[in-house]
Amino acid sequence: MAKKIGIISDTHGLLRPEVLEILKTCDCILHAGDVDKPELLDRIRCLGSIYVVRGNNDRDWAEGIAKTLRFTIEGVKFFMTHNKKDVAWELGSAQVVIFGHTHSYSEKMVDGRLWLNPGSCGRSRFGQEATMAVMSVDQGTYHVDKIVFANK
């Protein structure tokens, strides 16, 4: 059965209302780190299955959160970490690599594998646009849409 996935990163404690509205329509939420506040996860945990990794700004409260995750959703295999430099040397059968940290949206195919950074949907930083990704997955296939928000 097809699933809709909201992919976010670098929220830095800010959950924009327009991001929340999109996440409410998703079956799963992936957060690629730098949450900054556990309350943010509490707000989205009830919306669907959530996968989250610890970012460099996630402090003591996040010690129990893994730096990397491997998981499968609807036959699509994922590897997720906050900083691209922490990507595993051996990605195995992962089809999609999710990472954050740079606050800049990036979507690139490398060796038949999608490398996706949803950018930052928190506070605008470094002059970057606020972005996230929405992915639909079904029986081992996927499609990604970039979502851009007005900077505030």
C-alpha positions, -999 to 999 in steps of 0.1 A, spaced: 0 0 0 14 34 -10 27 57 18 33 94 19 65 104 38 73 139 51 111 144 52 124 173 73 157 183 89 173 212 109 141 224 124 161 239 153 131 240 176 108 256 151 78 237 136 63 261 111 24 258 109 27 252 71 51 223 77 28 208 104 -1 210 80 18 189 54 31 164 80 -5 159 91 -12 144 57 18 120 59 19 83 70 55 86 81 79 114 91 116 113 87 136 139 107 173 141 98 184 157 130 190 191 147 155 189 163 169 210 192 138 205 215 121 172 225 88 190 225 90 193 187 91 155 184 62 152 209 41 174 185 47 152 155 49 117 171 11 113 171 9 120 133 23 87 121 54 65 122 85 87 130 121 80 122 146 105 137 184 107 140 204 129 164 220 161 150 250 180 161 228 205 180 207 178 197 222 179 232 217 157 264 180 151 259 188 133 226 215 109 239 192 79 233 186 89 197 208 71 171 232 89 148 223 66 119 193 45 110 185 19 84 148 11 77 125 0 50 91 16 41 69 0 15 99 -19 0 122 11 -2 154 8 18 166 39 36 198 50 53 195 82 74 220 104 93 224 141 101 258 149 86 267 134 52 302 127 65 287 101 88 272 80 60 282 44 63 309 32 40 288 2 31 253 12 22 243 -23 11 210 -23 -6 199 12 6 181 30 -22 177 63 -5 203 82 17 187 110 38 209 136 55 207 172 66 231 196 84 238 220 55 204 236 55 205 234 17 181 212 -4 199 186 -25 186 157 -45 211 137 -65 214 102 -80 248 86 -73 254 51 -84 217 44 -87 210 56 -52 191 88 -43 210 112 -20 185 136 -5 189 165 19 155 181 26 172 213 36 159 232 67 123 239 74 130 257 106 144 292 109 159 306 78 197 305 81 226 313 59 203 330 34 188 296 24 152 291 15 131 270 39 124 236 24 113 200 30 106 170 9 75 148 5 81 113 -9 55 88 -20 67 51 -19 50 20 -32 63 -15 -37 99 -5 -39 95 26 -60 94 63 -49 88 98 -61 101 130 -44 86 165 -44 105 195 -31 84 219 -9 96 256 -6 83 279 21 84 317 23 113 327 46 102 342 79 
